[in-house]
Amino acid sequence: QVQLVESGGGSVQPGGSLRLSCTASGFTLDYFAIGWFRQAPGKEYEGVSCISRGVGRHYADSVKGRFSFSSDGAKNTVYLQMDNLKPEDTALYYCVATGTEYRDYLCSHPDYWGQGTQVTVSS
């Protein structure tokens, strides 16, 4: 059974950093594309790092230059490094996945979601 488990969220001051982790079970990264969404209070779900047709992997404009995605196939884990955090980054962050045959739809139609991890940025 496909499972995604996030960790690494917490509270941090503006300008600080966090690294979120997502560990997959029931499948390997060879067969799934992984990304990150978030939902801030009162806001729509936003693709933070995901994949679109004709674009490939990309970041939301609001986080470009501050967030970066990486993966470790041996650990079946992906990461979201978040630097220079701002109060506007406060949100529930979700790891999302789609089978590789549908990787171009990761941004528009992610098939699997983790439980979410809370990130709070405040003074």
N, C-alpha and C positions, 0 to 999 in steps of 0.2 A: 504494500500500500504506500502511495506517495505521501511523504510528510516533509514539511519544511519547518524548522525551528529556529527562530531568531533569538539573539542575545546581544548584549552590549549597550542597551539603552540606559538612560539615567538623566540626572540633572547636571547642567554645566553652565558656567557663566559665559556671557557673550565673548567671542573671540577664542573660546576653548575648542577642544577637539574630542571626538568620540569615534570609535570604530565598531560598527555593527557587524555581526556575524550571522550567517545563515547556513545551517548544516542540513543536508538533504539525506533522507533515508528512503528505501524502497526503489531507488533508481540512482544512476550515476550521472555526473555532469556530461558524460559523453552523449547522452540521449536527451537531455533537457537544456533549454535556455533559461537562465535565471536573471532576475532583475529586482528592482526595488520600487515600491510605491509608498506614498504617505498620505495621511489625511490630517490636516490641521483642524482645530475646532471651528465648526461652522463652514468649512471649506469642502470643495469637491476632492475626490481622490485624484492624486497627481502622480504621474510616472516620473520618478526621480532619476532612475537609470534603467532604460529598457531598450527594446529593439523594434524598429519600424522598417517596412519595406522601402528599399531604395535609399535608406539612411544608415542602417546598421545600428549598432549600439550608440546611444546618445544620452545626454543629460538634460534635465529641465533647465530652462534659461535662468531660473532663480538660483540654481546651485552650481552653474558652470564655473570652473576655476577653483571651487572650494571642495567639491565632493569627487571621489574617484572610486571606481569599481575594480575589484580584482578577484581572482579565483585560485583555489588550491585543489587540483583534481585529486591528489593523493588523500586529502582529508575530506573530500566531497563537500567542500565548504566555499562559500563566496563571502566577500566582505564589502562594506561600504565605509570608506574612510571619509570622515566629515571634519573639515578644518574651518577655522574662522566662523564658527557657528554664530547665528543671529537669532534674536527672539522669534523672528518669522519662521524659523526652522522647527519650532515646537510643533510636534505632531506625533501621531502613532505611525510607525514605520513598519511596512510589511515586505517580507520576501515573497516574490511571486515566480511562477515557473510555467513554461509551456514546452510541450514536446518539440524536438528539433525540427520536425517537419512543419511546424507552425511557428517557428521562431520569429518570423516577420510580423506576427500578430501579438507579440509579447506586450507591447504598449497598449494596443487596442482591446485585446481579449485574453488576458492572462487566465490560464485554466486552474492553477493551483495557488493557494495563499497560505502563508503562515499565520500564526496567531497574533502577530504584531508585537512590537516593543516600543515603549514610550520614550521619547526624547523631549526634554524640557530645557529650554534655554532662557535664563532669566538672571537678573542682577540680584 
